[in-house]
Amino acid sequence: MSYRLTHASYLLLMSSILLPQNVQAVEDTVPMTSAECLQDIDFTAQFLLENDAGIQAQKWTAYPESIQHVLNTQKEKAAQVQTVKQCQDIAKPFLQAIRKGHVSLSSRSMEDYVQTSSTPQEDDLVTTKKLSDSTTYIFIPSFGLSIKDQLEKIIKNNQDNLLNAPYLILDLRKNAGGQDSSAEPVYKLLGKAEYWSEIPQIYTSPTNIQAYKDLQKVMPDTETKKKLGEIINKMEHNKNDWVYIEGNTSLFVDKIKKKDVLANPKKVVVLTDEDCGSSGEEFVKTVRQNPRVVTMGRNTYGVLDASNLRDIKTPSTKLSLWYATSYVHRRAGQEIDNIGIPPSIKLPVPKDQQAYDDEVKFAQMYLEKNL
């Protein structure tokens, strides 16, 4: 069985929206000199111009005047830096001027991410709830490496009647991303369908080729290593150019066939908001093609066109620069970066936690009362 986005299922699409609090606490105490910070920012600016896929897609050879102004302004503040966190705060406006996400300076390396996300974290657990005899709710906090196994176990156990419920609510409002393959089990819950996706292209600078080789070394399974090897081979034969992650065409179609379907709900609501990004957005973009699915909430975060992040240590070695190695060249007007994906049914920004929680009740009422 081939699932949607098999061409990217083995690649990390980690979102840079949120950083765990324990990591932030460490950064608050790690010392950094002003000279180290300035060196790291200069390195970051030049490295991104040469290697970031989002920037290469814009064909910048230098930063636009407005972005260069932000960079110059922030560099002047480096003289006051005493910690890693302060340096990150100074660099952030410059990075956000480039793009809303999928570019960051972090104390976490990709190897750290692979190791920690392979094990379920306390705040990264899939939960379900039987809201009624008709509706089952599934909260998917991310698409980290551990999520696929969690989903498969929940489905196998038919937890909270999710295989038989006429209606499903998939809550992705806090789903900041991960990797596309973690979402694969969910598609079997949505009935027979056909999904089209644009295939990302990787920018094949020598540094990016090495980054994929480094990723191949730390990935835990042989299948992933093999897939990465195929990509690396293609990149090495097309240096300083663009190559599709799989094949040589811009579109990919995947069909969920009847024999592979595990559930046939009448209707499915997918809850989204501005905290849903990266692989979370990829899932939303894909499932909204399914006639059973209705998206509800607010625009997603808007970090998907430039993706497939890799990292490199800055000169100080105290930070890792996360940047995009791939880009989806979408048709004009269909870009997602800095915009997000609008829902089919738009809900106002909740004024408090109760209003936020009530969105689930509204989704249930919408499904059960056929609003």
N, C-alpha and C positions, 0 to 999 in steps of 0.2 A: 504494500500500500504506500503510495506516495502522497505526502501531505503538502499543503500549501507552504510555499517558500522553502522547499527542500534545498534550493540553491543557496540559502543563507542560514540554514538551520544550525550550522556548526560554527557560526561566527558570533562573537560577543558583540552586543549592541548596547553596552552599558550606558545608562543615562547619567548625565552629570548634574541633574537637577538638585538632588539632595545628597548630603554627606552625613554619615552616621555621627551621632553626638559624641560617641567615645573617641572617634577620630578627631573631631573638632577640639575636644578637650586636650588631646595630646598636642595638637598644633599650637594651642594657646601657650604652651610651656617650652616648646623647642626653640632655642635661641637662634637668631639669624642676624648677621651684620647687614648694614645698609649696602655695603659693597657686594655682598653675596646676592642680596635681593635685586639690585640693579643689574648685575650680571645675568641673573636668571630671567629677568624681564626682557633684556636685550636678546638673549638666546631664544626665548619664546617667540618674540616678534619675528625674528629672521627665520626660525625653523618653520613656523606656520606658513609664511610666504612661499617656502620651497616645497612643503610636503602636505599641507592640509588640503584634502579633496574639495572641501567647500570653497576655499579660496582659489584653488586652481580652476574650479568650474566658473568662477567669476572672472578669471583671466587677469587677476591683479599681478602686476610686477612690482608694485609699491602700494602702500595703503592709501585709500582715498583720504583726502585732506581732513575730513571730519574725524576719521578714526586715528590718523596720525596725530591730530591735535589732542585727542584723549590720551594717547600713549605718552606724548611729551609731558602733558599735565601730570599724569600719574607717576612718571619717572621722577619728577621733581620732589615727590613726597617720600621717595625711598630713603632719604637722608635720616628720617625719623624711625626707621624700622629697627626693631629689637627682637622680634619673634617671627616664626614662619607664618603664623596666622595674620600678622600685620602685613606681611609681604603679599599674601594671597588677597587680602582685602584691597590692597593698592592695585594689584593686577586685574582684579575682577571687572572694573568698568571698561577697561580696554578689551578684554576677552568678550564681554557682552556686547560691545560695539561691533564686533565682528559678526557675532551670531548669538542667539538666545541661549543655546546650549550645545552640548557635544564638543565643547572645548573648555578645558579647565586646568588649573594647577592644583594638584592634590598630593597629600602625603601617602596615599595608597597607590601601589603599583598594580598593574594588571595581574601579576602573579598573586598578589594579596587577594584581589577580587576573586580569582578562580578558586583559591583555597577556601575563602570564607563563604562564598555563595554556594559552594557544593554541599554545605551542611546547613540544614534549616536553622534560621535565626529566630529568636523569640518574636520579633516583629515582622517576620516574613513567612507566616503560616497561612495556608489556604483554609478558610472556614466555610461551613455550610449551615443553613438553617431552614427547616421546613416551616414556611410562613402560614401555610394552609394545606388542605388536601390537594389544592390545585397548583400551588406556587412554591418553588424551592429557590432559595437565595444562595449564591456562591460569591464569596469575597476573595479576590485574587490580588494580593498586595504587590506583587511584582512578577516578572518572568525570569527570576534568577535561576541559577543552575539546579537548585533543589526543588523548584516548583513542579517540574514535569513529573517527578516521582510521586510527589504529594497528590497531584491531580489523578494520576493513574490509580493510586490506592483508593482514593475517594470514589472514583468511578467503579472500580472493581467491587467495592463494598456497597454500591448503590446508596451511598450515604444520604440520609434525609430524602430518600425517594427521588433523587435527581434524574434517574433514568426513566421514570414513569410520569413525572409531573407534566401536566399540559403546558405549564408556563415556567420559564426560568428567568431569574434576574442575575446578571453577571455584573458585579460591582468592580469597576476598574478605576475608581476615583482617586486611589492613592498609588496606582501602578506606574512607577517611574521607569519601568523597562527591565532589561536583562538580556535575554537572547531569544530569538524567535522560536526556536525549537521547543522551548518550554511551554508554548501555547498549543502545541500540536494535539494533545488529548482533548482539548475543548471542542475542536471542530467535529469530532465524532458525536457530540451531544446536540448538534444543530441541524441534523437531518441531511439529506442528500443535497449537494450544492456544487456550484462551480465558481472558482475564485480566480480572478486575474490580478496579477501584480507586476509592477515595473521592476526590472532587475537592476540592482545597483552596479555601478562601474567603479573599479578601484583605480586610484591614481598610482602609477607604478614607479615612483621615485626609488632610487637605490635604498634609501632609508626605510621606506615603506616595505620593500621586499624583505629587508632584514627584520623588520618588526613582525612580519608574518612568520618568519622562521623562528623567531623567539617565542611567539605564541604557540607554535606547533610543539615546541619543547615542553611547555607546561600543561598542555591540554591532557586530561587524564585517560581518554579512551582512544583505541587504535583507529576506529572509524573516523573520528574527528581529525586525527593526525593525517590519515590518508587523504581526506578531502582538502585539508590545508596544503598538503604536498602538491595536489593537482593545481591549486590556485597559484602557489609559488612558482611552479614550472611555467605557467602561462604568463605570469608577471615578468619572469626573467627573460622571456622571449619577446617582450614588448615594453622595454624600459622607457621611463619618462613619457608614458602614454596612458591610455585608459583601456582597461579590459573588463569584460563582464564577469561577474562572480561565477556564473555558469553559462555555458553556451556562448552564442554570438548574436543574440537577439535581445531586444529591449523589453519584451513582454513574456510573461510566464503564466500558464494556466494550470491549475490543479483541480481535479475533480474528486469530491468525496462521494464514492459510489455507494449504492444501496447496501451491498454486502458488508461494508465497513462501518455503517451507521449504527450507533449504540442507542440513540434516543431520537425521537421525532416530536419535539414539543410543537404546540400550535403557534406559539409566539415567544419571543425572547427579547427582554429589555437589557441593553448594555448601558450602565451608568458611567458617564465620563465627566471629567472636569480638568482644570488647569494642572493638576498634579499627575495626570496620565500622560506619559511621554515615551519616546523612543520605541521599544518593542511593544509597549502598551498601545501606542498609537498605530503601529503596524497591524496589530490585531484588530483594532477598531476600524481602520481603513479597509481591511479585508472583509470582516464579517458583515459590514453594512451592505455588501453586495448580495447577501442572503435575504430573500424576501420575508423570511420569518423574523428577521432581526430589526429592532427599532433602537436607535441610539438616543439617549436622553441625558440632559444635564447642561454642560457648558463646553466651550471649545477645549480641545486637548492642548497640551503645553506648546507644541510646535517645534519639535527637534527630531526630524526624521529624514529629511533629504540628504543631509550630510551625516554619515553615521559610520558604523563599523570602526569603533574606536580602538586605537592602539596608544601606547604610552612610551615615553622616553625620559630618562633622568635628566634633570637640569644640571648645570655645572656645579652647583652647590651640593648636589646629591641629596638634598633635603626635600625635594619636590619631584613629582612626576608630572610631565605635561601630557595630558590626554587630548587627543586630536582625532579628527575624522580622516579615514583613509578611503572612504567610498562616497559616491554621490549619485542620487537618482535625478537624471535630467528629465524632469516632468514637463508636460506641455504648459504653455503660458497660462497663468491663472489657476493652475492646480498645485502650486507650490505649498508645502506644509511648514517649512522652517519659518519661525517667528510669527506664524499665523495660527496654526493648529487645525484640527478637524472639527467643523461645526456639527452639533448633534441634530438629529431629525426633529426632536422636541426640545426646545430650549427652556431651561429652568433658571430662575433668578439666582444670584449668588446668595447662599443661605446666610442669614444674619447671626445665627448662633448654632451650637452643636445640635440642639433639638431640631432646628430647621433642616440641618444637614441629614440627620437620621430620618426625618420625615420624607425625604426623597425616596427612600426604599418603600415606604408605605404608599406613596403616590404611584410608584412604578407598579406595585402590586394591584392597586385599584385600577390603574390603566389596563392591565392585563385581564383581570377577572371581570371587570364591568364593561370591557370592550369600548373604552372611551375613544 
